[in-house]
Amino acid sequence: MALGALGEVKMKRWWVALLTLALALALASEVVAAPKAAAFVGAWQAVDGDTDGDGERDNDDHDGSRMRLSISAGPKGRYRFNLRDDAASMCSADDDGPYACLVKGWLTMDDQGRLVARAPVKCLAKPAFVLDDYATVRLEYDAEHDTLRDNGGTLWRRMGAHVEGDAALKHGIELEKAPKPEPPRGRGNSARPDK
């Protein structure tokens, strides 16, 4: 009987080890699937309602205004953000506007790997006013394309990122190339007269 009890203990240990391994693998796959919050950090740009990233509004529920977003790392797993919309149609009053709007606060990572915040929306009219005290901001990172998608469906690209098929290229507008600067002139480049 002692041998049977010993066999049961070994069998239980084997199952515990197997379950522990399975749990560790499940957690590891979750960690791999969720992006690191540091990937969100940086300066981003978008056109309100541009869902495919070509620089033009695709969603008629949005106004096509230019938007900028900055995200920086903060304390205790929080990320400071500052989102500015240059001409938010929601910040129009009667015949005035649209005015720029500003949304800023702190983002935290949710269990699906998105950065999420509840923050006030401030319309920058004269005088400025708060349109919504607790607007939801949710950002999802796409590692393959290095883009963000917000909860309105708008696609965000890093500032300065050039994408094939940009609106400027699509409309046949040639982007001007800056002339190459001349090398600096100094003592090292100038010829010294002989004495």
C-alpha positions as CSV (number, residue, x, y, z in Angstrom):
1,M,0.0,0.0,0.0
2,A,2.9,2.4,0.6
3,L,3.9,1.9,-3.0
4,G,0.4,2.8,-4.3
5,A,0.4,6.0,-2.2
6,L,3.8,7.0,-3.5
7,G,2.6,6.5,-7.0
8,E,-0.4,8.7,-6.4
9,V,1.9,11.5,-5.0
10,K,4.1,11.3,-8.0
11,M,1.1,11.4,-10.3
12,K,-0.3,14.5,-8.5
13,R,3.1,16.2,-8.7
14,W,3.2,15.4,-12.4
15,W,-0.2,17.0,-13.0
16,V,0.7,20.0,-10.9
17,A,3.9,20.4,-12.9
18,L,2.0,20.1,-16.2
19,L,-0.7,22.6,-15.1
20,T,2.0,25.0,-14.0
21,L,3.8,24.7,-17.3
22,A,0.5,25.2,-19.2
23,L,-0.3,28.3,-17.2
24,A,3.2,29.7,-17.7
25,L,2.9,29.2,-21.5
26,A,-0.5,30.9,-21.5
27,L,0.8,33.9,-19.7
28,A,3.9,34.1,-21.9
29,S,1.7,34.1,-25.0
30,E,-0.4,36.9,-23.5
31,V,2.7,38.9,-22.9
32,V,4.0,38.4,-26.4
33,A,0.6,39.3,-27.9
34,A,0.2,42.6,-25.9
35,P,2.5,45.4,-27.1
36,K,4.9,47.0,-24.7
37,A,3.5,50.4,-23.5
38,A,6.8,52.0,-24.6
39,A,5.8,51.4,-28.2
40,F,3.1,54.0,-27.8
41,V,5.6,56.7,-26.6
42,G,6.3,59.5,-29.2
43,A,4.7,62.1,-31.3
44,W,1.8,61.1,-33.6
45,Q,-0.3,62.8,-36.3
46,A,-3.7,62.0,-37.9
47,V,-6.5,63.4,-39.9
48,D,-9.8,63.1,-38.0
49,G,-11.7,60.2,-39.7
50,D,-8.8,58.9,-41.7
51,T,-9.2,55.1,-41.2
52,D,-6.7,53.9,-43.8
53,G,-3.9,56.3,-43.1
54,D,-3.8,58.0,-46.6
55,G,-4.3,61.5,-45.1
56,E,-7.9,61.9,-46.2
57,R,-11.1,61.6,-44.2
58,D,-12.9,58.3,-44.9
59,N,-15.5,58.4,-42.2
60,D,-18.2,61.1,-42.6
61,D,-18.9,61.1,-38.9
62,H,-15.6,62.9,-38.5
63,D,-14.6,66.4,-39.8
64,G,-11.2,65.7,-41.4
65,S,-9.3,68.2,-39.2
66,R,-5.6,67.7,-38.4
67,M,-4.7,66.2,-35.1
68,R,-1.5,65.8,-33.1
69,L,-0.8,63.5,-30.1
70,S,2.2,63.2,-27.8
71,I,2.6,60.3,-25.4
72,S,5.4,60.2,-22.8
73,A,6.2,57.7,-20.0
74,G,5.2,58.7,-16.5
75,P,5.4,57.1,-13.0
76,K,3.9,53.8,-12.0
77,G,3.0,52.5,-15.5
78,R,1.1,55.6,-16.4
79,Y,1.6,57.6,-19.7
80,R,1.0,61.3,-20.0
81,F,-0.8,62.3,-23.2
82,N,-1.7,65.5,-24.9
83,L,-4.1,65.4,-27.9
84,R,-4.8,68.5,-29.9
85,D,-7.4,68.7,-32.7
86,D,-6.8,71.9,-34.8
87,A,-10.5,72.4,-35.8
88,A,-12.9,70.2,-33.9
89,S,-16.4,70.4,-35.3
90,M,-17.7,69.4,-31.8
91,C,-16.2,72.7,-30.6
92,S,-18.5,74.9,-32.7
93,A,-21.1,77.1,-31.1
94,D,-23.9,78.5,-33.4
95,D,-22.0,80.2,-36.2
96,D,-18.7,80.3,-34.3
97,G,-15.9,77.8,-34.8
98,P,-14.8,75.2,-35.2
99,Y,-12.3,75.8,-32.5
100,A,-9.3,73.8,-31.6
101,C,-9.7,71.3,-28.8
102,L,-7.3,69.8,-26.3
103,V,-7.6,66.5,-24.4
104,K,-4.8,65.7,-22.0
105,G,-4.3,63.4,-19.0
106,W,-2.9,60.0,-18.0
107,L,-3.2,56.7,-19.9
108,T,-2.9,53.3,-18.4
109,M,-2.6,49.9,-20.1
110,D,-5.7,47.7,-20.0
111,D,-5.8,43.9,-20.1
112,Q,-6.1,43.9,-23.9
113,G,-2.8,45.9,-24.4
114,R,-4.5,49.2,-25.2
115,L,-3.7,52.5,-23.5
116,V,-6.9,54.0,-22.1
117,A,-7.9,57.2,-20.3
118,R,-10.9,59.2,-19.2
119,A,-10.1,62.9,-19.7
120,P,-11.8,66.3,-20.1
121,V,-12.2,67.8,-23.6
122,K,-11.4,71.5,-23.6
123,C,-12.6,73.7,-26.5
124,L,-10.1,76.5,-27.1
125,A,-12.7,79.2,-27.9
126,K,-12.6,82.7,-26.3
127,P,-13.3,82.0,-23.5
128,A,-12.3,78.4,-23.4
129,F,-14.8,75.9,-22.1
130,V,-14.9,72.2,-21.1
131,L,-17.2,70.2,-23.5
132,D,-17.0,66.8,-21.7
133,D,-15.5,66.1,-18.4
134,Y,-14.9,62.3,-18.9
135,A,-14.3,61.5,-22.6
136,T,-12.9,58.1,-23.3
137,V,-9.6,57.9,-25.1
138,R,-8.5,54.4,-26.2
139,L,-5.4,53.7,-28.3
140,E,-4.5,50.4,-29.9
141,Y,-0.9,49.8,-31.2
142,D,-0.2,47.9,-34.4
143,A,3.4,46.7,-34.2
144,E,3.5,45.5,-37.8
145,H,2.8,49.0,-39.2
146,D,3.9,51.1,-36.2
147,T,0.6,52.9,-36.1
148,L,-2.1,53.6,-33.5
149,R,-5.9,53.4,-33.9
150,D,-8.1,55.4,-31.6
151,N,-11.6,54.4,-30.4
152,G,-13.1,56.6,-33.2
153,G,-11.4,54.4,-35.9
154,T,-8.8,57.1,-36.9
155,L,-5.4,55.8,-37.8
156,W,-2.4,57.6,-36.3
157,R,1.1,57.7,-37.8
158,R,4.3,58.8,-36.2
159,M,5.2,62.4,-36.9
160,G,7.4,62.6,-40.0
161,A,6.6,59.0,-41.1
162,H,6.3,58.8,-44.9
163,V,3.8,56.4,-46.3
164,E,3.4,55.2,-49.9
165,G,0.1,56.6,-51.2
166,D,0.0,59.7,-48.9
167,A,-2.6,62.3,-49.9
168,A,0.0,64.6,-51.3
169,L,1.3,61.9,-53.6
170,K,-2.2,60.7,-54.5
171,H,-3.1,64.1,-55.8
172,G,0.1,64.5,-57.9
173,I,1.6,67.2,-55.6
174,E,5.3,66.9,-55.7
175,L,6.9,67.4,-52.4
176,E,9.7,70.0,-52.5
177,K,13.1,68.7,-51.6
178,A,15.1,71.0,-49.5
179,P,18.4,72.1,-51.1
180,K,21.5,70.6,-49.6
181,P,23.2,73.0,-47.3
182,E,26.6,74.3,-48.3
183,P,29.5,73.0,-46.2
184,P,30.5,75.5,-43.5
185,R,33.2,78.0,-44.3
186,G,35.9,78.4,-41.7
187,R,39.6,78.5,-41.2
188,G,40.0,74.9,-42.1
189,N,38.5,75.4,-45.6
190,S,40.0,78.8,-46.5
191,A,43.3,79.2,-48.2
192,R,45.9,81.2,-46.3
193,P,47.9,83.7,-48.2
194,D,51.7,83.0,-48.3
195,K,53.9,85.5,-46.4
